[in-house]
Amino acid sequence: MLHPTSAFEISGLRFASSPIRGASAQGPDGVQWLLKRNCSVTPAQLAGLYLSLCLVSLGIATFFWVQGARLVMLFAWLELLAVGWAFLVYARHAGDGEKIVLQGGQLVVELETAGRTRRAEFNCEWVRVEPRDGDGSLIKVSGQGRSVSVGRHLRPELRPALAREIRRVLRAG
């Protein structure tokens, strides 16, 4: 069963995911926002695709190499190296995302980029949430001498709505 304030917080939320339970039985529910890249191919699927591309490309290159066209093999390897590098860059950033959690009087922002995680914690009473320039730029979360920009994985026209939602939940908490 939800606490009365949590029921209010959950109603009408557009970007927040399901409420999260506090670590202790008496702790309040929390709200979390997960903003992730929209990736249509997982890194494992990409590896399978690359392996099949290698087999086909090297098979064709081998056929022409046997026929006497020796340079085809060189260009096939160059092509596979370039495509492999591009796939590696894609796979490295496929898990990028932002996690914003409001729980127990704390707003925690975690930014994951290329496998590295940055974490910032803010006291809810002193945090400010505002679009940086109001022109669809990133949302600036600041307080206590720190600031973090969020919203990279959200369309620019939706960022002001996310900022309003976070501010509304902060006021309700």
C-alpha positions as MATLAB code, in Angstrom:
seq = 'MLHPTSAFEISGLRFASSPIRGASAQGPDGVQWLLKRNCSVTPAQLAGLYLSLCLVSLGIATFFWVQGARLVMLFAWLELLAVGWAFLVYARHAGDGEKIVLQGGQLVVELETAGRTRRAEFNCEWVRVEPRDGDGSLIKVSGQGRSVSVGRHLRPELRPALAREIRRVLRAG';
ca = [
       0.000    0.000    0.000;
       1.274    3.451   -0.872;
       1.682    6.337    1.535;
      -0.747    9.219    0.915;
       1.990   11.540   -0.384;
       3.300    8.839   -2.703;
      -0.134    8.277   -4.202;
      -0.245   12.000   -5.010;
       3.255   11.935   -6.444;
       2.532    9.008   -8.732;
      -0.687   10.378  -10.209;
      -0.076   12.133  -13.483;
       3.646   11.445  -13.734;
       4.765   11.160  -17.336;
       8.451   10.282  -17.069;
       8.798    8.624  -13.654;
       8.866    4.877  -13.350;
       7.080    2.885  -10.676;
       7.631    3.950   -7.068;
      10.510    2.429   -5.185;
      10.285    1.277   -1.589;
      12.502    2.776    1.078;
      15.299    0.681    2.543;
      13.528    0.506    5.887;
       9.959   -0.542    6.570;
       9.045    2.893    7.933;
      10.834    4.804    5.147;
       8.744    6.606    2.548;
       8.293    5.489   -0.996;
      10.463    7.152   -3.580;
      10.121    8.130   -7.195;
      12.687    7.398   -9.867;
      13.286    8.583  -13.396;
      15.315    6.411  -15.783;
      16.459    8.129  -18.947;
      18.291    5.752  -21.268;
      19.360    5.642  -24.874;
      16.891    4.118  -27.273;
      19.044    1.280  -28.620;
      17.491   -1.113  -31.100;
      20.434   -3.539  -31.000;
      22.101   -4.874  -27.853;
      25.893   -5.224  -27.746;
      25.538   -9.050  -27.879;
      23.348   -8.839  -30.991;
      25.839   -6.421  -32.514;
      28.683   -8.889  -31.915;
      26.700  -11.613  -33.679;
      25.974   -9.299  -36.592;
      29.650   -8.335  -36.846;
      30.756  -11.984  -36.795;
      28.340  -12.853  -39.617;
      29.501   -9.781  -41.574;
      33.118  -10.924  -41.145;
      32.328  -14.423  -42.388;
      30.486  -13.194  -45.488;
      32.998  -10.467  -46.348;
      36.050  -12.680  -45.856;
      34.356  -15.503  -47.771;
      33.810  -13.246  -50.770;
      37.337  -11.819  -50.465;
      38.794  -15.341  -50.318;
      36.923  -16.300  -53.497;
      38.391  -13.316  -55.378;
      41.847  -13.855  -53.844;
      41.846  -17.401  -55.211;
      40.851  -15.996  -58.635;
      43.935  -13.753  -58.570;
      42.546  -10.456  -57.265;
      44.918  -10.145  -54.317;
      43.993   -6.586  -53.266;
      40.391   -7.550  -52.490;
      41.526   -9.267  -49.276;
      43.342   -6.109  -48.113;
      40.263   -3.956  -48.686;
      38.016   -6.516  -46.997;
      40.209   -6.375  -43.866;
      40.235   -2.557  -43.937;
      36.443   -2.529  -44.263;
      36.021   -4.955  -41.361;
      38.373   -2.931  -39.148;
      36.438    0.292  -39.855;
      33.058   -1.334  -39.248;
      34.381   -3.053  -36.120;
      35.607    0.273  -34.731;
      32.212    1.897  -35.395;
      30.382   -1.030  -33.745;
      32.725   -0.809  -30.744;
      31.948    2.889  -30.277;
      28.215    2.138  -30.524;
      28.408   -0.764  -28.052;
      30.408    1.291  -25.566;
      27.660    3.924  -25.382;
      24.656    1.590  -25.701;
      24.244    1.404  -21.915;
      24.506    5.145  -21.303;
      21.757    6.612  -19.183;
      20.668    8.853  -16.364;
      18.950    7.798  -13.178;
      17.273   10.337  -10.906;
      15.944    9.050   -7.581;
      13.993   11.024   -5.003;
      13.887    9.169   -1.716;
      14.122   10.077    1.947;
      14.728   13.797    1.482;
      17.551   13.208   -1.000;
      17.631   13.671   -4.749;
      20.293   11.371   -6.201;
      21.430   11.808   -9.805;
      23.560    9.101  -11.452;
      25.002    9.657  -14.917;
      26.492    6.681  -16.770;
      28.615    7.389  -19.831;
      30.766    4.745  -21.537;
      30.794    2.544  -18.438;
      31.705    5.335  -16.007;
      29.198    6.447  -13.396;
      29.046    9.904  -11.839;
      26.837   10.365   -8.795;
      25.601   13.548   -7.150;
      23.356   13.815   -4.089;
      21.278   16.855   -3.223;
      19.193   17.773   -0.190;
      15.625   18.193   -1.487;
      15.134   21.424    0.437;
      17.998   23.190   -1.340;
      17.914   21.740   -4.840;
      17.034   23.782   -7.941;
      15.785   22.203  -11.151;
      15.713   24.362  -14.253;
      16.311   24.133  -17.960;
      19.713   25.668  -18.620;
      18.571   28.152  -21.285;
      14.873   27.417  -21.794;
      15.476   26.578  -25.453;
      15.366   22.804  -25.109;
      18.833   22.610  -23.614;
      19.751   20.223  -20.813;
      18.111   20.427  -17.382;
      20.375   21.810  -14.672;
      20.009   20.272  -11.199;
      21.958   22.325   -8.671;
      22.351   22.861   -4.972;
      24.933   22.994   -2.207;
      27.640   24.196   -4.591;
      27.230   21.343   -7.091;
      25.387   21.104  -10.370;
      24.605   18.308  -12.820;
      23.010   18.486  -16.262;
      20.449   15.818  -17.162;
      18.142   15.071  -20.079;
      20.648   13.988  -22.723;
      18.508   10.998  -23.684;
      15.259   12.936  -23.944;
      14.018   14.923  -26.912;
      14.739   18.650  -26.415;
      11.070   19.661  -26.553;
      10.275   17.267  -23.661;
      12.976   18.529  -21.298;
      10.937   21.429  -19.842;
       8.110   18.975  -19.044;
      10.563   16.682  -17.236;
      11.924   19.649  -15.251;
       8.369   20.651  -14.244;
       7.606   17.077  -13.176;
      10.725   16.807  -11.030;
       9.978   20.195   -9.415;
       6.363   19.149   -8.722;
       7.457   15.914   -7.039;
      10.103   17.789   -5.015;
       7.459   20.227   -3.733;
       5.046   17.397   -2.906;
       7.702   15.477   -0.969;
];
